[in-house]
Amino acid sequence: MIQFFIKHSKELTIAGALSVLTICYFQQRELTKLRIETQTQTQIIDSLHDEVFIKSVDAGRYELTLDHLKEVNPKIGKEMEEWMSHETE
């Protein structure tokens, strides 16, 4: 067995090197795919974050408007608040 390795050491070294290169190549391809997926997911998350921010700004504006309405016309403000609590669920 030892003589086999000694006799074919050059071929075994080449085969081992080719195996390592092949494994590295496929790992790089997989890493590239994962980077692209991560980039896409990051873009989606950023987009959703922007949409949530816009909606929270709108909700804040409605809250301020309702508070102002309660101060200016308490009866209508209370009626609107009750309607929102019961009719929009």
N, C-alpha and C positions, 0 to 999 in steps of 0.2 A: 504494500500500500504506500509506504514511504517512497519507494522507488518510483511509483506512479506519479506522485506529486512532484518529485524532483525532475522526472522526465518531461512532464507536461506543465511545469510551473509557468512558463511563458503564456501558454494558452489559458490556463486557469486565471492568471493575473488579468489578461485581456477580458475574459468572460466576466470576472468580478467587477472590473472597471466599467464595462458596458452595462452591467446590472445596476450599479450605483448611479450611473448617468441616466439610465431609463427611469429609475425611481425618482431622481431629482427632477427630471422633466415633468413627470406626471404630478408631482407635488406642486411644482410651480404653476401648472395649469389649474390645479384645484385652488391654489391660493389666489390666483387671478379671478377666478369665478367668485370666490368668497368676498374679495374686495369690491367687485362690481355689485354684488347683492347688498353688501353693507352700505355702499354709497347710495343705492336706490332706496333702501329702507330709511336712511338718514334724510333723504330728500322728502320722502312721504311724511316722516315725523315732523320735519320743519314745516311742511305745508299744513298739516293738521294743527300744529301749534299756532300758526298764523291765523287759521280759521277760528280757533277757540278764542284767541285774543280779540279778534274782531267782534265775535258774538258777546264776549264779556263786556266789551266797551258799549255795545248796543244795550245790553241788559242794564248797565250802570246808568245810561242815559234815561232809560225808562223809569228806573228807580228815582232818579233826581226829578224827573218830570212829575211823577206821582207825588213825591214829597212837596213839590212846589204847588201842585193842584190842591193838596190837602191844606196848605197854608192859605191859598187864594180863595178856594171854595170848598170848605170842609165837607159839606153835604155831598157834593159830586165826588170828592176824593174818597169818602167813605163808601159811596155807592160803587165806585170803580173797583176799589179794593175788595169789597164783598163779591162783586161779579167775577173778578179774577180768581178769587179763592174757590168759588163754587161752580162756575160755568166753564172754566177752561181746563179742568182735569180730565 
